[in-house]
Every structure is written in C-alpha cells, then in structure tokens.
C-alpha cells in the first residue's frame, strides 16, 4: 500500500513539472513544448507560439522566414532559414562585396569563403601638382663699359678711331691705361672729337626653382598602401539552392559586406540591383608632376655714370654722362683736340630681373585593367 502511494506521488510531481514548463513556454531543442511552432523553425520565425500571445491575430512573418524574403504569397516556410533567397540576373554571379581602405577590408567569412575578386576603383580625382615659383637671381651684377673708342670726327662715323679701352676686368676705378696728348693729329685733324662708349652689361645666374611649400601629397594607387582604396568580393561554390526556380540562398551578412552581383566589363546594372561599382583588377597609376624649372632671368635694369678726364689722376673732367643697357652707350662729343688721359665709371643702380616658372604639369596616365561591374541591392559601406 505504501509503494502505490509513492508511485502516485511521483507521478503527480512529474505532471506538475511538465505543466509548469508548458505554461511558461519553455523551449527544448528550438521548440516550445505544447506550442504551435514546428520543431525545426527558429524562434524568431515563430511569432505566436501560444494563441494567447496574439489575441488580434499573428503579425506578418519576417521576410527572411518566408521564402528567404521573396514574395511567395502562400506564406510557406523557406529552407533558406539562415539567409535570403534571391534570383541573380542571368550571367551575373552573386557575391558579397566590401570596399574601403585596404587595411580595413575583412577577409572572406566562413559562409562565403572564396575570393571572387580583389581590386580597386579608378582614381576619383586628378593629380594635384605643386605650384612652381622662382627665386630672384642671386649674385647678379651690372658691369661697367669695357669698350672705349676715341674718334676724330664729331660722332658722324667717318673719323679716325683710337682705342681707349680700360684694362681687363676693370671695375670702374680711375684708369689711365691710354692717353692722348692735347692737339694730337690723326689724318690732318685732331684725334679727339668724340668718344664711343659701349653699353653696360648685366650678368645674372639662373633662378632657383621651387615648388609650393609643403608640396601637396600626390595620391598614387600602388598596391599595398595601407590607406589605398580596395575592394574584395566573396562567394561560395555552389550557393545553396532555394525552393523557387533559379533562386539561391545568400546568407545574412553584416557590414561592411553588401549583397551584389558581378559581371566582367563595364556593364549596366540589372533591375533590382541599383548600386553600381566599377572596379579594376589592376590600377597602375603612372602619373607624376613635372619638375619645376625657370626661364632665364629677364627685366633686369641698371645705370652707370661714365667719366672722361684730361689727367691720369682723374681730376679735370671732360665728360660725365649716365648710360644704361636700354639706352646703349653711344657716341659723346668732346672738345676738339682736348687731352685725354683718365676714365672712370660707377654703377648707380641695379635691379635684378625675374624668371618665369615652368613645370609642375601632370604627365603620365592611369592604366586600368580587369574591369568588373558590381551591382548591389544596398550601398556598400
């Protein structure tokens, strides 16, 4: 009699435990005991495990739970429970695409482990080159005249000429290298009637070219740069088939991957895949900026005052006149037959010229190979 009571008590305890689990909706092996959910249905797809959970009727089933998100219309459950059923466009291959700085693009995940494509977009901007400029020429000089010629005529061009040049490398100090006594005759006329003096000359070194400081960084697309724009497409062969004709099951994939289809060449995106990305298997950026250079200096000016004296000590002045490269030296009248013995010259003014900068123009091209079009259902992160 005692054994029967023990068995009865144990049975009541077991029944109470089961009832408690059922009443609380406890789940075993992804199903609720006593619920209306199929045993192989994920919890997120069973919205009303108990009738009292949805007194106003069941809400719409999530798209990923009904034919992988396609418009089946009959509410039937899909075999693509871990992803979405899609119909790829004819001749287009479904992939998952990630794009960004090369260091940040992840490797292909386990559910799409195959690398279908790796490449880069074409450069999205033109090559930016520094602005060239030229320093003023350093070390330029205005040189005093080096050719002095006494003529017997009054600067008419028909007289006897007598050399009156200063010594080599003369810098303008008083010089009496040559002398003509007073009244000296040349061809029956006084040797001194005028003096021809060459123009002063300007000598300037090349200008130093410079680029903008600091020069802007030149973007290049050499493979391996940690910040270079990069794209990787991942796939799986074969994709899991869905129940619908021509449908494949693409697993749910988080950022930065986007669901896309790919096709070789530059193609128009098929309907339903609006976000286009044209990528290239190789981007060879051979653009560079020409080096800065400078034209020879121009525009320099200077003026020189020249003096002619009757004595070697350069005391009695017979001529004092300003000359310049622009004016030329010219012929200057002197008192006929006067004695000449000394000359001198000094630079009054020198203004350096300027140089026209050249260069810093973009040269070279970007060579793109392996064009591939990616069309995505949503924007790529």
Long-range contacts (C-beta under 8 A, 24 or more apart in sequence): 25-49, 25-50, 38-77, 41-65, 41-77, 41-81, 42-81, 45-77, 45-81, 64-252, 67-242, 67-243, 67-244, 68-242, 68-247, 68-249, 70-242, 70-244, 70-247, 72-244, 76-243, 78-242, 78-243, 79-240, 79-242, 79-243, 79-249, 80-240, 80-242, 80-249, 82-111, 82-249, 82-251, 82-252, 83-240, 83-249, 83-250, 83-251, 83-252, 84-249, 84-250, 84-252, 84-259, 85-242, 85-243, 85-244, 85-247, 85-248, 85-249, 85-250, 86-247, 86-248, 86-250, 86-259, 86-377, 87-244, 87-246, 87-247, 88-246, 88-248, 88-261, 89-261, 89-270, 89-271, 89-272, 89-273, 89-375, 91-263, 92-261, 92-262, 92-263, 92-270, 92-273, 92-375, 93-235, 93-261, 93-262, 93-263, 94-235, 94-239, 94-248, 94-250, 94-259, 94-260, 94-261, 95-233, 95-234, 95-235, 95-260, 95-261, 95-262, 95-374, 96-233, 96-234, 96-235, 96-250, 96-253, 96-257, 96-258, 96-259, 96-260, 97-231, 97-232, 97-233, 97-234, 97-257, 97-258, 97-260, 97-262, 97-277, 97-374, 97-376, 97-380, 98-231, 98-232, 98-233, 98-234, 98-256, 98-257, 98-258, 98-380, 98-381, 99-229, 99-230, 99-231, 99-232, 99-256, 99-277, 99-279, 99-380, 99-381, 100-229, 100-230, 100-256, 100-381, 101-226, 101-227, 101-228, 101-229, 101-230, 102-224, 102-225, 102-226, 102-227, 102-228, 102-229, 102-230, 103-226, 103-227, 104-256, 105-230, 105-231, 105-232, 105-256, 106-232, 106-256, 106-257, 107-232, 108-232, 108-234, 109-234, 109-253, 109-257, 111-236, 111-251, 111-253, 112-234, 112-235, 112-236, 112-251, 112-253, 112-257, 113-234, 113-236, 114-234, 114-235, 114-236, 114-237, 115-232, 115-233, 115-234, 116-233, 116-234, 116-235, 116-262, 117-231, 117-232, 117-233, 117-262, 117-279, 117-281, 117-372, 117-374, 118-230, 118-231, 118-232, 118-233, 118-281, 119-230, 119-231, 119-279, 119-280, 119-281, 119-282, 119-283, 119-370, 119-372, 120-221, 120-228, 120-229, 120-230, 120-231, 120-279, 120-280, 120-283, 121-229, 121-231, 121-277, 121-278, 121-279, 121-280, 121-283, 122-278, 122-280, 122-283, 122-366, 122-368, 123-219, 123-221, 123-283, 123-285, 123-366, 125-219, 126-362, 127-218, 127-219, 127-287, 127-288, 127-289, 127-362, 128-216, 128-218, 128-219, 129-216, 129-218, 129-289, 129-290, 129-360, 129-361, 129-362, 130-211, 130-212, 130-215, 130-216, 130-289, 130-292, 130-360, 131-211, 131-212, 131-360, 132-209, 132-210, 132-211, 132-292, 132-293, 132-357, 132-358, 132-359, 132-360, 133-209, 133-210, 133-211, 133-212, 133-292, 133-357, 134-207, 134-208, 134-209, 134-210, 134-294, 134-354, 134-355, 134-356, 134-357, 135-207, 135-208, 135-209, 135-210, 136-207, 136-352, 136-354, 137-204, 137-205, 137-206, 137-207, 137-297, 137-300, 137-352, 137-353, 137-355, 138-205, 138-208, 139-204, 139-205, 140-202, 140-203, 140-204, 140-205, 140-297, 140-300, 140-350, 140-352, 140-353, 141-202, 141-203, 141-204, 141-350, 142-200, 142-201, 142-202, 142-302, 142-303, 142-304, 142-347, 142-349, 142-350, 143-200, 143-201, 143-202, 143-203, 144-170, 144-171, 144-172, 144-200, 144-304, 144-306, 144-345, 144-346, 144-347, 145-197, 145-198, 145-199, 145-200, 145-304, 145-306, 145-323, 145-329, 145-345, 146-170, 146-198, 147-196, 147-197, 147-198, 147-329, 148-195, 148-196, 148-197, 148-198, 148-343, 149-195, 149-196, 149-197, 150-180, 150-191, 150-192, 150-194, 150-195, 150-196, 150-334, 150-340, 151-193, 151-194, 151-195, 151-196, 151-331, 152-186, 152-187, 152-189, 152-190, 152-191, 152-192, 152-193, 153-189, 153-193, 153-194, 154-193, 154-194, 154-333, 154-336, 155-193, 155-194, 155-196, 155-331, 155-332, 155-333, 159-186, 159-187, 159-189, 159-193, 159-194, 160-186, 160-187, 160-189, 160-191, 161-196, 162-186, 162-191, 164-195, 164-340, 164-343, 166-343, 172-304, 172-344, 172-345, 172-346, 172-347, 173-344, 174-309, 174-313, 174-314, 174-342, 174-343, 174-344, 175-342, 175-343, 175-344, 176-312, 176-313, 176-314, 176-341, 176-342, 178-340, 179-312, 179-339, 179-340, 179-341, 180-339, 180-340, 180-341, 181-339, 182-310, 182-337, 182-338, 182-339, 183-337, 183-339, 184-337, 190-336, 190-337, 191-337, 192-334, 192-335, 192-336, 192-337, 192-338, 192-339, 192-340, 193-333, 193-334, 193-336, 194-331, 194-332, 194-333, 194-334, 195-308, 195-319, 195-331, 195-332, 195-334, 195-340, 196-329, 196-330, 196-331, 196-332, 197-306, 197-323, 197-329, 197-330, 197-331, 197-332, 198-329, 199-323, 199-324, 199-325, 199-327, 199-328, 199-329, 200-302, 200-303, 200-304, 200-323, 200-324, 200-325, 200-329, 200-347, 201-325, 202-300, 202-301, 202-302, 202-325, 202-350, 202-353, 204-297, 204-300, 204-352, 204-353, 206-294, 206-296, 206-297, 206-355, 207-294, 207-297, 207-354, 207-355, 208-294, 209-291, 209-292, 209-293, 209-294, 209-357, 209-359, 210-292, 211-292, 211-360, 218-288, 218-289, 219-285, 220-285, 220-287, 221-283, 221-284, 221-285, 221-366, 222-285, 231-277, 231-279, 231-374, 233-260, 233-262, 233-374, 255-381, 256-380, 256-381, 257-381, 258-376, 258-377, 258-378, 258-379, 258-380, 258-381, 259-376, 259-377, 259-378, 260-374, 260-375, 260-376, 260-377, 260-380, 261-374, 261-375, 261-376, 262-372, 262-373, 262-374, 262-375, 263-372, 263-373, 263-375, 264-371, 264-372, 264-373, 265-371, 265-372, 265-373, 266-371, 266-373, 267-373, 269-373, 269-375, 270-375, 272-377, 273-375, 273-376, 273-377, 274-375, 274-376, 274-377, 275-375, 275-376, 275-377, 275-378, 275-379, 275-380, 276-373, 276-374, 276-375, 276-376, 277-373, 277-374, 277-375, 277-376, 277-380, 278-371, 278-372, 278-373, 278-374, 279-371, 279-372, 279-373, 279-374, 280-368, 280-369, 280-370, 280-371, 280-372, 281-369, 281-370, 281-371, 281-372, 282-367, 282-368, 282-369, 282-370, 283-366, 283-367, 283-368, 284-366, 284-367, 284-368, 284-369, 285-366, 286-364, 286-365, 286-366, 286-367, 287-362, 287-363, 287-364, 287-365, 287-366, 288-362, 288-363, 288-364, 289-359, 289-360, 289-361, 289-362, 289-363, 290-359, 290-360, 290-361, 290-362, 290-363, 291-359, 291-360, 292-357, 292-358, 292-359, 292-360, 293-357, 293-358, 293-359, 294-355, 294-356, 294-357, 294-358, 295-355, 295-356, 295-357, 295-358, 296-355, 297-352, 297-353, 297-354, 297-355, 298-353, 298-354, 298-355, 298-356, 299-353, 299-354, 300-350, 300-351, 300-352, 300-353, 301-325, 301-326, 301-349, 301-350, 301-351, 302-347, 302-348, 302-349, 302-350, 302-351, 303-347, 303-348, 303-349, 304-345, 304-346, 304-347, 304-348, 305-345, 305-346, 305-348, 306-343, 306-344, 306-345, 307-343, 307-344, 307-345, 308-334, 308-340, 308-342, 308-343, 309-340, 309-341, 309-342, 309-343, 309-344, 310-338, 310-339, 310-340, 310-341, 310-342, 311-341, 311-342, 312-341, 312-342, 313-342, 314-342, 314-343, 314-344, 322-348
